[in-house]
């Protein structure tokens, strides 16, 4: 599983944030596609470039906005006495 549900938000909040992210990413996709076509790019190329850009935007939006997980603490041994050489 790539993302853990309810990592920070409740189900309703998580669904709302996800819906807002999908709408925002869709708007960015449309904007990039239109701008590239207006700049005389071939439609298939414009859509391909927009799709590549929004794929990353969607992934990182889900990772950091919809399903954020708390930062991990620095690793420390569970039994520090066993590492000091005392037996």
Backbone as CSV, one residue per row, in Angstrom:
resi,resn,N_x,N_y,N_z,CA_x,CA_y,CA_z,C_x,C_y,C_z
1,UNK,0.848,-1.165,0.000,0.000,0.000,0.000,0.899,1.235,0.000
2,UNK,0.622,2.142,-0.913,1.439,3.342,-1.032,1.046,4.380,0.006
3,UNK,-0.251,4.574,0.198,-0.734,5.582,1.133,-1.617,4.932,2.187
4,UNK,-1.491,5.375,3.418,-2.285,4.839,4.515,-3.479,5.755,4.761
5,UNK,-4.667,5.186,4.704,-5.874,5.969,4.951,-5.930,6.410,6.403
6,UNK,-6.547,7.553,6.600,-6.732,8.138,7.931,-5.409,8.332,8.668
7,UNK,-4.359,8.680,7.921,-3.054,8.923,8.530,-3.091,10.168,9.414
8,UNK,-3.868,11.156,8.989,-3.959,12.378,9.776,-5.403,12.851,9.897
9,UNK,-6.207,12.673,8.859,-7.556,13.205,8.797,-8.582,12.100,9.003
10,UNK,-9.778,12.497,9.329,-10.906,11.576,9.349,-11.342,11.294,7.912
11,UNK,-12.242,10.345,7.746,-12.647,9.913,6.411,-13.285,11.046,5.606
12,UNK,-14.148,11.839,6.203,-14.823,12.913,5.476,-13.843,14.010,5.072
13,UNK,-12.986,14.407,5.975,-11.986,15.431,5.664,-11.036,14.932,4.587
14,UNK,-10.610,13.686,4.713,-9.708,13.089,3.735,-10.352,13.068,2.344
15,UNK,-11.620,12.689,2.257,-12.333,12.660,0.973,-12.490,14.071,0.407
16,UNK,-12.738,15.045,1.262,-12.884,16.429,0.809,-11.571,16.980,0.268
17,UNK,-10.486,16.726,0.966,-9.174,17.185,0.514,-8.806,16.499,-0.796
18,UNK,-9.109,15.206,-0.896,-8.811,14.469,-2.121,-9.615,15.024,-3.296
19,UNK,-10.898,15.315,-3.086,-11.732,15.879,-4.156,-11.203,17.242,-4.601
20,UNK,-10.791,18.063,-3.647,-10.220,19.371,-3.986,-8.919,19.205,-4.768
21,UNK,-8.103,18.237,-4.384,-6.859,17.972,-5.097,-7.132,17.535,-6.530
22,UNK,-8.097,16.642,-6.719,-8.440,16.173,-8.065,-8.913,17.331,-8.933
23,UNK,-9.747,18.221,-8.389,-10.206,19.382,-9.150,-9.054,20.319,-9.496
24,UNK,-8.173,20.563,-8.544,-7.033,21.447,-8.794,-6.090,20.852,-9.840
25,UNK,-5.807,19.572,-9.726,-4.912,18.914,-10.683,-5.560,18.897,-12.069
26,UNK,-6.859,18.692,-12.143,-7.564,18.743,-13.414,-7.474,20.124,-14.059
27,UNK,-7.607,21.161,-13.239,-7.488,22.530,-13.755,-6.082,22.808,-14.276
28,UNK,-5.071,22.319,-13.556,-3.685,22.483,-14.013,-3.467,21.729,-15.316
29,UNK,-3.995,20.531,-15.413,-3.886,19.724,-16.638,-4.492,20.473,-17.820
30,UNK,-5.693,20.985,-17.649,-6.366,21.723,-18.712,-5.574,22.967,-19.108
31,UNK,-5.083,23.673,-18.113,-4.323,24.899,-18.366,-3.037,24.614,-19.153
32,UNK,-2.295,23.608,-18.720,-1.045,23.264,-19.416,-1.344,22.828,-20.843
33,UNK,-2.340,21.986,-21.014,-2.690,21.499,-22.354,-3.080,22.665,-23.266
34,UNK,-3.957,23.536,-22.795,-4.383,24.690,-23.609,-3.218,25.611,-23.944
35,UNK,-2.391,25.906,-22.941,-1.266,26.812,-23.174,-0.298,26.243,-24.202
36,UNK,-0.025,24.959,-24.134,0.904,24.359,-25.090,0.299,24.306,-26.496
37,UNK,-0.985,24.041,-26.594,-1.634,24.032,-27.911,-1.636,25.437,-28.504
38,UNK,-1.900,26.440,-27.670,-1.860,27.828,-28.142,-0.458,28.240,-28.565
39,UNK,0.546,27.594,-27.990,1.939,27.874,-28.353,2.377,27.018,-29.536
40,UNK,1.408,26.497,-30.277,1.585,25.720,-31.512,2.184,24.324,-31.304
41,UNK,2.017,23.756,-30.142,2.444,22.362,-29.933,1.364,21.442,-30.503
42,UNK,1.757,20.278,-30.947,0.781,19.294,-31.418,-0.095,18.873,-30.237
43,UNK,-1.374,18.672,-30.441,-2.263,18.316,-29.327,-1.813,17.068,-28.563
44,UNK,-1.333,16.040,-29.250,-0.898,14.824,-28.561,0.324,15.098,-27.698
45,UNK,1.210,15.991,-28.167,2.394,16.334,-27.392,2.014,17.196,-26.184
46,UNK,1.103,18.136,-26.396,0.656,18.999,-25.301,0.001,18.175,-24.195
47,UNK,-0.850,17.237,-24.601,-1.531,16.409,-23.604,-0.539,15.485,-22.902
48,UNK,0.423,14.964,-23.640,1.431,14.097,-23.031,2.270,14.820,-21.989
49,UNK,2.686,16.032,-22.303,3.473,16.815,-21.352,2.637,17.210,-20.135
50,UNK,1.389,17.567,-20.373,0.504,17.914,-19.255,0.278,16.697,-18.364
51,UNK,0.077,15.546,-18.977,-0.156,14.322,-18.192,1.055,13.980,-17.335
52,UNK,2.248,14.141,-17.883,3.463,13.853,-17.107,3.587,14.809,-15.923
53,UNK,3.285,16.073,-16.153,3.393,17.059,-15.075,2.358,16.796,-13.977
54,UNK,1.124,16.516,-14.357,0.095,16.338,-13.334,0.190,14.987,-12.636
55,UNK,0.834,14.026,-13.266,1.070,12.756,-12.578,1.908,12.996,-11.327
56,UNK,2.967,13.757,-11.479,3.808,14.080,-10.327,3.075,14.962,-9.327
57,UNK,2.354,15.941,-9.838,1.608,16.838,-8.958,0.566,16.066,-8.146
58,UNK,-0.114,15.149,-8.791,-1.134,14.357,-8.111,-0.497,13.440,-7.052
59,UNK,0.605,12.788,-7.398,1.274,11.899,-6.444,1.713,12.667,-5.202
60,UNK,2.431,13.778,-5.405,2.933,14.517,-4.252,1.810,15.199,-3.476
61,UNK,0.742,15.583,-4.156,-0.419,16.121,-3.448,-1.042,15.082,-2.540
62,UNK,-1.174,13.857,-3.050,-1.718,12.786,-2.217,-0.770,12.466,-1.076
63,UNK,0.529,12.453,-1.359,1.523,12.080,-0.345,1.582,13.089,0.805
64,UNK,1.565,14.384,0.462,1.793,15.396,1.493,0.538,16.127,1.958
65,UNK,-0.555,16.101,1.174,-1.770,16.801,1.586,-2.872,15.858,2.054
66,UNK,-3.163,14.845,1.262,-4.293,13.972,1.578,-3.915,12.927,2.618
67,UNK,-2.777,12.275,2.440,-2.364,11.188,3.335,-1.018,11.478,4.001
68,UNK,-0.884,12.601,4.705,0.416,12.886,5.323,0.660,11.953,6.503
69,UNK,1.875,11.522,6.634,2.248,10.693,7.781,3.227,11.465,8.639
70,UNK,3.193,11.236,9.945,4.132,11.958,10.811,5.570,11.589,10.470
71,UNK,6.457,12.536,10.699,7.873,12.281,10.442,8.377,11.204,11.388
72,UNK,9.284,10.442,10.880,9.882,9.409,11.731,10.949,10.040,12.615
73,UNK,11.045,9.519,13.801,12.063,10.003,14.726,13.406,9.405,14.340
74,UNK,14.484,10.045,14.741,15.804,9.451,14.464,15.909,8.077,15.129
75,UNK,16.587,7.187,14.465,16.733,5.836,14.984,17.635,5.840,16.200
76,UNK,17.216,5.104,17.216,18.029,4.900,18.414,17.901,3.447,18.811
77,UNK,18.953,2.842,19.302,18.851,1.449,19.741,17.839,1.315,20.877
78,UNK,17.158,0.187,20.936,16.161,-0.016,21.982,16.808,-0.373,23.311
79,UNK,17.993,-0.948,23.258,18.686,-1.322,24.484,20.098,-0.744,24.428
80,UNK,20.278,0.543,24.758,21.592,1.169,24.645,22.642,0.554,25.578
81,UNK,22.244,-0.111,26.662,23.208,-0.703,27.582,23.975,-1.845,26.920
82,UNK,23.327,-2.566,26.014,23.995,-3.681,25.349,25.044,-3.212,24.359
83,UNK,25.006,-1.962,23.962,25.978,-1.441,23.008,27.200,-0.845,23.692
84,UNK,27.123,-0.612,24.991,28.229,0.032,25.686,29.349,-0.944,26.036
85,UNK,29.145,-2.209,25.806,30.178,-3.206,26.087,30.053,-3.832,27.447
86,UNK,29.111,-3.413,28.274,28.907,-4.010,29.588,28.132,-5.302,29.435
87,UNK,28.608,-6.365,30.074,27.892,-7.647,29.992,27.414,-8.058,31.347
